[in-house]
Amino acid sequence: MKKKLTSFLGRITHNVGLKLLATILAVMIWLVVVSIDNPVKDQNFTQIPVTILNGDVLEAAGQAYELADSSSTVTVTARAERSVLAQLSRDDFSATIDMNNYSNGRVPITVKANRLSDKIVSLTPRTAYAAVDVEELGTKQFSIDYEVTGEPAEGYSVGDVILASNVVRVQGPESMVETIDRAIVRISAQGMTRDMRTETPIIFIDRNGDDMDAERLELSRTSVSVTVEIWADREIPVTYGYTGIPAEGFATTGNLNATINTIELSGDPDALSGIGAISVPSEEIDITGATENYTVTIDIAAFLPSGTRPADEEMDTHSVVTVEITALTLMNVEVPISNITIDNMPDGYVADVGAGAASIVTSVRGLPEVLATVDGSMLTGRINMDDVKARNGLDSWAPGVYDAEVSFAYPEGVSGSGVSTTTGIMLHPAGEGIGYDVGAAAAE
């Protein structure tokens, strides 16, 4: 057994130098083969986003910043074995800049591998510095307006639009803040038939009327709760009255013409159902002293019920109203004596009106179309004997013929001419005929 072990060790240690050299050569050959099959090489990974750290350092100093477009991403060169590089993508790398290191418009770029970093020989950004634009911060407050797009369903209109908040405070690069013209929310009312409430983003409009990208702006709020009321539409009649009396000798024909006789209103359906008409007060149209057609412009909007408005918001609500005024016509009519009544007849006397005539002629005034329907039988007159006594200067009554004024009552649309109507009245003792000799009685 001892001889066998000695023989085995002899064979192992025989030519040990050559055997060691062969082992080293084998390892070297293996390394060469591995190096050829899995070499260390460089590979570029592009479009790696650059993240900003500690940006509040500049904001605290009242400055706004923005990465230059050319520095928003970076290309990284990674050195590693081919098998390692094959496992990597750009998502395995990150690039950052620390604003604490800002100087003269640039900041060093730091890159790192988020995976297999221990197998990466080196990692180098192609661009060592990121360009950063810095300017003063601007702050401004804007009122929030609204724009309604689209049309509600047929028979409906957009009513009140209520914003839960109507202001927004904006902070950002001064040059950008100064280009803001206004802040709005846009709401679509297309096809709507009932009220709507929605959370709507705030949109900023520049001085050219274009929408702005607000990504770089810091806002006190980004959206607003908006309530849009949808009102029903209804056609409502408009009525007019007038007051006053035209000048002497003139009258209104009763014709009133207006450019707006109906108006389509929008409002709450319950409120609209209770509206019978839009009435323009008569005080708005005063024809006092008019000698020709009286025309006035009335804004109907001033008389719309609360909670309503024209369905067509662009409608001109000014109505031109004309009251027709015309000169009166004079006409003589014969009033039968039988239509004359005597008041306050003295005791013991009787009177004959008209001194034997069958009628009394008087002048009346009125519109031609009215006078065409009038005759004397439609008028009634009265004689007051007390007035006759005073008119003729009598202290006491005596038989005779006296001058008497007749006052008339006229049909509707007819008036006196303004000239008094007189007639003779024969007074004689009761029981005596018309043939009584007035002169003889006076002589006695």
C-alpha positions, 0 to 999 in steps of 0.5 A: 500500500505504501508503495502504491501511494508513493508511486501515485505522488511521484506521478503527480509531482513528476514534471510539476513545473510543466504541469503548473505552466499548463494550468496557467496557460489554460486559465489565460486561454479561458480568459481570452475566450471569455473576453472575446465572447463577453467583452467590456464595452460602452453603450449610450442610453438616451432621453433620460429625464433630468429631475430637479432637486431643491428647486425651492432654494430659488423660489425662496429667493423670489426667482422662477426657473426652467430647464432649457429644452436642450437640458430636459433630457440627457444621454448617458454612456455606460461601460460594462460587460456586454451581458450586463449592458444587454440587461439595461434600458434607459429606465434603469438610469436617473439624472438629477440636478441640485439647485443648491449648485446653481451658478451662472445659468448652469447646474452639474448633472449627476447620473446613476444606475438604479440596477446592476450598478455594481457590475457597471464599470463607469457611468458618464453623462454626455453633457456635464451641465444642464442649462437653467433659465432663471428670472424673477417670480411674478404674482397676480390675481385674476377674476374668473369669468365663464364661457358657455359653448353649445346650445341647450335643447329646443325651448330652453336657454342658459340661465344664471351661471354661478361660480363657487369662487371667482378669483385665482392667484397666479405665481410664476415666471414674471414674463409669463404671468404678464402675458395672461389677459384673463382666466375663464372656465368653459362649460358646454350647454349642448342639448341640456334640459336641466340644471348642471353642476360640474368641477371645471378647470381654469383656463388662462387666455393670453393677450392674443386670445389664445389658451396658455399652457399653465404647467409652469404656473403655481395656482391657488386653485386649478378648478372651480365648481360651476352651477349652470341653470337651464331655463325654459323659454316662453312667448309672453305678450307685451301690453302698453297703456298711456295717460294724459289728454291731447291739446284742445281740438285734438284727440287720440284715435285709440290706436297704439302701435309698438315694434315689440308686442311679444317677447320670448322670455327665459326663466324658471318654469314655475316663474314663467307659468305665472306671467300673463303679460309684460305690462308697460305702465301708462305713466311711461307714455304721457300724451298730454298736450300732443297735437300729432302722433306721439312716439316714445322709445321704451326699454322692455327689459326694465319691466321684466319680472325678476328671474327672467330675461330675453331668451335671445340675449342679443335681442334689442329690447327697445320698443318704439311706441306710437299713440295716434293723435288727430285733429277733431272735426266740427259738425252741426247737429239739430237736437229736438226740443223734446230732448231739452229738460228745464231745471228749477222752473219758477212756481206758477210759470211754464216755459216754451223752449226754442220760442216755437222751433222744433229743434236747437242747432249746436256744434259738436266735435269729434273724430270723423269716424265717430261723428259719422254715426252721430245725430241730434237725437243722441244728445240731451240738453238741460236749461237751468232757470236760475242761470237764465235769471242771472244771465238776463239780470232779473231780480224776479220773474215776469212773463217774457222771452229770455236768452238761455244757455243749453248744456248738453250731454254727449255720446262717447267720443263726442264733445262740445265745440267750445262755443256755448249754445243758446236759445230763446225760452218763453216764460208765461203764467201757468194755464195761459197759452203761447199767445200770451202778449208778453209786451202787454203783460209787461206794460201792466 
